[in-house]
Amino acid sequence: MADSFNFTSHGKLWKLLLFLSVVCVFFLLMFDSQTIKPHKGPELRNVHNSNEGTEEVGGRTTTTKPTTGTKATGKEISTTKSTTLITTSTTPTPSEKVTEKTKCSPEHYVLFLKTHKAGSSTLANIFFRYGDSRDLSYVLGSDTLIGWPTRFRIGQALAFDGTRPNFLCSHTRFNKKAMNHLFPKDASKYVTIIRNPIKQFESAFTYMGIGRKFGFGGNSVESLKAFLRNGISFSDIRKSTLARNPQLFDLGLDFKFYQDAKAIKEYIEFLEKEFDLVLISDYFDESVVLMKRLLCWELDDVLYVKSNERLDKDKSPELSDDTKENIKRWNKADMLLYEHFNQTLWRRIETEGKDFFDDLTNFRRMKEELKTKCFSDKPSMQLIYGNKYAKGLTLRSDLPSDLKQKCGRMTRTENNYLAYLRNKRIEKLVGIHHAAPNEDDQEKVSWDAASDYKYVPVKPNF
């Protein structure tokens, strides 16, 4: 009985051991199949250990900079002197190309704050054309201004149809609260443009005849020199809001702070937080290409021709060094503004990489090609407003209809484009998009087509 019991117990034990062995072998096989094997990275060629330079990595050129103890990001190879960014492939796969395309989407909500005599009309034309061709909407005033020189208020704009506007491109004065309401910071881009104050102030002073308001004659450089030699009182600045630091005035700084260094510095820092990009008119092409990248637009979207360029006869002679220095001293706040954002512009360009300059080269080539296609060499003038004229362009007579429309939009003055956009907006609001079938187009009417009521004058009976 005991022997029978032991035999049975040993049999069960052997079966248990056999089962555990099978389980162990199974798990060992599973673990082996999931073992992580070393991954062979991309081939590196011509890698130099220099303090700074370019290296060819996997068929792409990359920039190397000295390591300074900063935390590495992405896949990197570190040496004692250089850090090289490693790309994962030399030729993108179709799926990777799609990823590249979907990194950003075109921005359709942009507040562009215009500043006087800084190339802002040329930039506004880019925004007008972009939105017009896509049937987007604008914040519009009754003319080229929206409340300027007072701060922007929503009630100063034409009535809205309840939808969110896409663009603001008119002359107005910065007002954070009202503008943030129409263009929320988390869903819009804010851009503006400034210019070297020496050039900007001379242009504004002579073009707008600022000297007359203070008894310094007309709009000549001699009037400017006399104004700068004598200056004006603190309270007299209110006679012309553009008489001192006009760019910071447009951007919202009150004139009472023009001699307060701390307030000026803090306001410039405030503007840097508020605006996604401050373009520099003196480096217009570089600025526009940077804006194109910020907005995720195409190069073709930002092509331009100059607007409101002074006629040769209206251009001022070269200013003396003393006059330039006086402009800088008189507009100290604008100089600080310009110096700050000029440095900011070039720092941003440095971070864009080599392909930024490829974009810039292509942009300039496309701009010249379009100019040759669109315009003849025949000189012309454009009426800007009042009795003010600027250089114009003459469309070629042999343009196909699509190119004629595209080129024609580029030559529209600001007044003309705004009037057209206002009319387009009103037609959309009231639902009138096309002329009624029975409306006559005077250019097509044949005035001799009917003869039911011929005019027969009454002749006196003498």
Secondary structure by P-SEA (a helix, b strand, c coil): caaaaaaaaaaaaaaaaaaaaaaaaaaaaaaaaacccccccccccccccccbbbbbcccbbbbbbbbccccccccccccccbbbbbbccccccaaaaaaaaaccccccbbbbbbbcccaaaaaaaaaaaaaaaacccccccccccccccccccccccccccccccccccccccccaaaaaaacccccbbbbbccccaaaaaaaaaaaaccccccccccccaaaaaaaaacccccccccccccccaaaaaaacccccccccaaaaaaaaaaaaaaccbbbbccaaaaaaaaaaaaacccccccccccccccccccccccccaaaaaaaaaaaaaaaaaaaaaaaaaaaaaaaccaaaaaaaaaaaaaaaaaaaacccccccccccccccccbbbbccccccaaaaaaaaaaaccaaaaaaaaaaaaaaaaacccccccccccccccccccccccccccccccc
